[in-house]
């Protein structure tokens, strides 16, 4: 997680353009879980989420996707 945070800060310092928008965090989490669902199934791993659909964050959608996919993939 620390490496991901450092990477994100480095990207911002290097001038990578961010496109901040308000999104439901559950949408990104569910998208990530769906992305890895077949891999998890093959490894007999169950991924559970406990997010309410009314939790919104202001983020760059592509960056948060990258972070969540990295976290799930490394878990």
GUKOLLO-666502 format. One line per field, with one value per residue: residue number from 0; residue in three letters; z negated, y, x negated of N, C-alpha, C in turn. Coordinates in Angstrom, 1 decimal. Layout:
BEGIN
k: c(NUM, ...)
r: c(ALA, ...)
nc3: c(Z, ...)
nc2: c(Y, ...)
nc1: c(X, ...)
cac3: c(Z, ...)
cac2: c(Y, ...)
cac1: c(X, ...)
cc3: c(Z, ...)
cc2: c(Y, ...)
cc1: c(X, ...)
This chain:
BEGIN
k: c(0, 1, 2, 3, 4, 5, 6, 7, 8, 9, 10, 11, 12, 13, 14, 15, 16, 17, 18, 19, 20, 21, 22, 23, 24, 25, 26, 27, 28, 29, 30, 31, 32, 33, 34, 35, 36, 37, 38, 39, 40, 41, 42, 43, 44, 45, 46, 47, 48, 49, 50, 51, 52, 53, 54, 55, 56, 57, 58, 59, 60, 61, 62, 63, 64, 65, 66, 67, 68, 69, 70, 71, 72, 73, 74)
r: c(UNK, UNK, UNK, UNK, UNK, UNK, UNK, UNK, UNK, UNK, UNK, UNK, UNK, UNK, UNK, UNK, UNK, UNK, UNK, UNK, UNK, UNK, UNK, UNK, UNK, UNK, UNK, UNK, UNK, UNK, UNK, UNK, UNK, UNK, UNK, UNK, UNK, UNK, UNK, UNK, UNK, UNK, UNK, UNK, UNK, UNK, UNK, UNK, UNK, UNK, UNK, UNK, UNK, UNK, UNK, UNK, UNK, UNK, UNK, UNK, UNK, UNK, UNK, UNK, UNK, UNK, UNK, UNK, UNK, UNK, UNK, UNK, UNK, UNK, UNK)
nc3: c(0.0, -0.8, 1.3, 3.4, 2.8, 2.8, 5.5, 6.7, 5.8, 7.0, 9.7, 9.8, 9.2, 11.4, 13.2, 14.4, 15.8, 14.0, 13.7, 11.9, 10.4, 9.1, 7.7, 7.1, 4.7, 4.4, 7.0, 8.3, 6.7, 7.0, 9.8, 9.9, 8.3, 10.0, 12.2, 11.3, 10.6, 11.9, 11.7, 8.9, 8.4, 9.6, 7.9, 5.7, 3.9, 2.1, 2.6, 0.7, 0.4, -1.5, -1.2, -1.1, 1.3, 1.2, 0.7, 1.7, 3.5, 4.4, 7.0, 9.4, 11.8, 13.3, 12.0, 9.4, 10.1, 11.0, 8.5, 6.9, 8.4, 8.2, 5.5, 5.0, 6.7, 5.6, 3.2)
nc2: c(-1.2, 1.2, 1.6, 1.9, 4.4, 6.1, 5.8, 7.0, 9.6, 10.4, 10.2, 12.4, 14.5, 14.5, 15.6, 14.2, 14.3, 14.6, 13.5, 14.5, 13.4, 13.0, 9.9, 6.9, 4.9, 2.2, 1.3, 1.2, -0.7, -2.9, -3.3, -4.0, -6.4, -8.0, -8.1, -9.7, -12.0, -14.5, -15.5, -15.6, -17.5, -19.8, -20.2, -20.9, -18.8, -16.5, -13.4, -10.7, -7.8, -4.9, -2.4, 0.6, 1.9, 4.6, 5.9, 8.3, 9.5, 11.9, 11.4, 10.5, 8.4, 6.4, 6.2, 5.3, 2.9, 1.5, 1.3, -0.2, -2.6, -3.4, -3.8, -5.9, -7.9, -8.4, -9.3)
nc1: c(-0.8, -1.9, -3.8, -2.1, -0.9, -3.1, -3.8, -1.5, -1.7, -4.1, -3.3, -1.5, -3.2, -4.9, -3.4, -1.3, 1.8, 4.8, 8.1, 10.4, 13.4, 16.7, 17.6, 19.3, 17.9, 18.4, 19.1, 16.6, 15.3, 16.9, 16.7, 14.0, 14.0, 15.6, 13.9, 11.9, 13.2, 13.4, 10.7, 10.5, 12.5, 11.4, 9.2, 10.5, 11.3, 13.1, 14.5, 15.6, 17.6, 18.3, 19.7, 21.6, 23.9, 24.1, 21.7, 19.6, 16.7, 14.2, 12.2, 9.7, 10.8, 9.5, 7.0, 7.9, 9.0, 6.8, 5.4, 7.1, 7.3, 4.7, 4.4, 6.2, 5.3, 2.8, 3.5)
cac3: c(0.0, -0.8, 2.6, 4.3, 2.4, 3.3, 7.0, 7.0, 5.5, 8.0, 10.9, 9.7, 9.2, 12.7, 14.1, 15.1, 15.6, 13.3, 14.1, 10.7, 10.5, 7.9, 8.1, 6.0, 4.5, 4.6, 8.4, 8.7, 6.0, 7.7, 11.1, 9.6, 7.9, 11.2, 13.1, 10.8, 10.1, 12.5, 11.1, 7.6, 8.4, 9.9, 6.7, 4.6, 3.1, 2.1, 2.3, 0.2, 0.2, -2.4, -0.9, -0.8, 2.5, 1.0, 0.4, 2.9, 3.4, 5.6, 7.4, 10.8, 12.0, 13.8, 10.9, 8.3, 10.7, 10.9, 7.1, 6.4, 9.0, 7.7, 4.1, 5.1, 7.4, 4.7, 2.0)
cac2: c(0.0, 2.4, 1.7, 2.5, 5.8, 6.8, 5.9, 8.0, 11.0, 10.6, 10.5, 13.7, 15.5, 14.5, 16.3, 13.4, 15.0, 13.8, 13.9, 14.3, 13.3, 12.3, 8.6, 5.9, 4.0, 0.8, 1.0, 0.8, -1.9, -4.0, -3.5, -4.7, -7.7, -8.6, -8.3, -10.8, -13.1, -15.9, -15.9, -16.0, -18.8, -20.9, -20.4, -21.1, -17.6, -15.7, -11.9, -10.1, -6.4, -4.3, -0.9, 1.1, 2.6, 6.1, 6.4, 8.9, 10.1, 12.7, 10.8, 10.2, 7.1, 5.5, 5.9, 4.5, 1.5, 0.9, 1.1, -1.3, -3.8, -3.8, -4.3, -7.2, -8.8, -8.7, -10.0)
cac1: c(0.0, -2.8, -4.4, -1.1, -0.7, -4.3, -3.6, -0.4, -2.2, -5.1, -2.6, -1.0, -4.3, -5.4, -2.4, -0.3, 3.1, 5.8, 9.5, 11.2, 14.8, 17.4, 18.1, 19.7, 16.8, 18.9, 19.0, 15.2, 15.0, 17.7, 16.0, 12.7, 14.3, 16.1, 12.7, 11.1, 14.1, 13.0, 9.5, 10.8, 13.2, 10.4, 8.4, 11.4, 11.3, 14.4, 14.3, 16.8, 17.5, 19.3, 19.8, 22.9, 23.9, 24.1, 20.4, 19.0, 15.4, 13.7, 11.0, 9.4, 11.4, 8.5, 6.1, 8.5, 9.2, 5.4, 5.1, 7.9, 6.9, 3.4, 4.6, 6.9, 4.4, 1.7, 4.0)
cc3: c(0.0, 0.6, 3.6, 4.0, 3.0, 4.9, 7.4, 6.8, 6.6, 9.4, 10.9, 9.8, 10.6, 13.7, 14.8, 14.8, 14.9, 13.6, 12.9, 11.0, 9.3, 8.4, 6.9, 5.9, 4.7, 6.1, 8.8, 8.0, 6.7, 9.1, 10.9, 9.2, 9.1, 12.1, 12.6, 10.3, 10.6, 11.9, 9.7, 7.5, 8.6, 8.8, 5.5, 3.5, 3.2, 1.8, 1.9, 0.1, -0.8, -2.3, -0.6, 0.5, 2.4, 0.6, 1.6, 2.5, 4.6, 5.9, 8.9, 11.0, 12.4, 12.7, 9.8, 8.8, 10.6, 9.5, 6.6, 7.1, 8.5, 6.3, 4.2, 5.7, 6.4, 3.4, 2.2)
cc2: c(1.2, 2.6, 2.3, 4.0, 6.6, 6.9, 6.9, 9.4, 11.3, 10.9, 11.9, 14.8, 15.6, 15.1, 15.5, 14.0, 14.1, 14.4, 13.6, 14.3, 12.6, 11.0, 7.8, 4.9, 2.5, 0.4, 0.5, -0.5, -3.1, -4.3, -4.3, -6.2, -8.6, -9.0, -9.5, -12.0, -14.4, -16.4, -16.3, -17.3, -19.9, -21.2, -20.7, -20.0, -16.9, -14.3, -11.3, -8.6, -5.9, -2.8, -0.5, 1.9, 4.1, 6.7, 6.9, 9.5, 10.9, 12.1, 10.8, 8.7, 6.1, 5.2, 5.1, 3.1, 0.8, 0.5, -0.1, -2.6, -4.3, -4.4, -5.7, -8.3, -9.3, -9.4, -11.4)
cc1: c(-0.9, -3.4, -3.4, -0.9, -1.9, -4.2, -2.6, -0.9, -3.3, -4.4, -2.0, -2.1, -4.9, -4.4, -1.4, 1.1, 4.1, 7.2, 10.4, 12.7, 15.4, 18.0, 18.5, 18.6, 17.2, 18.9, 17.6, 14.9, 15.7, 17.1, 14.7, 13.0, 14.8, 14.9, 12.0, 11.9, 13.7, 11.7, 9.7, 11.5, 12.3, 9.5, 9.2, 11.3, 12.6, 14.1, 15.6, 16.6, 18.6, 19.3, 21.2, 22.8, 23.9, 22.8, 19.7, 17.6, 15.1, 12.3, 10.8, 9.8, 10.3, 7.4, 6.6, 8.7, 7.8, 5.1, 5.8, 7.6, 5.6, 3.5, 5.2, 6.0, 3.3, 2.2, 4.1)
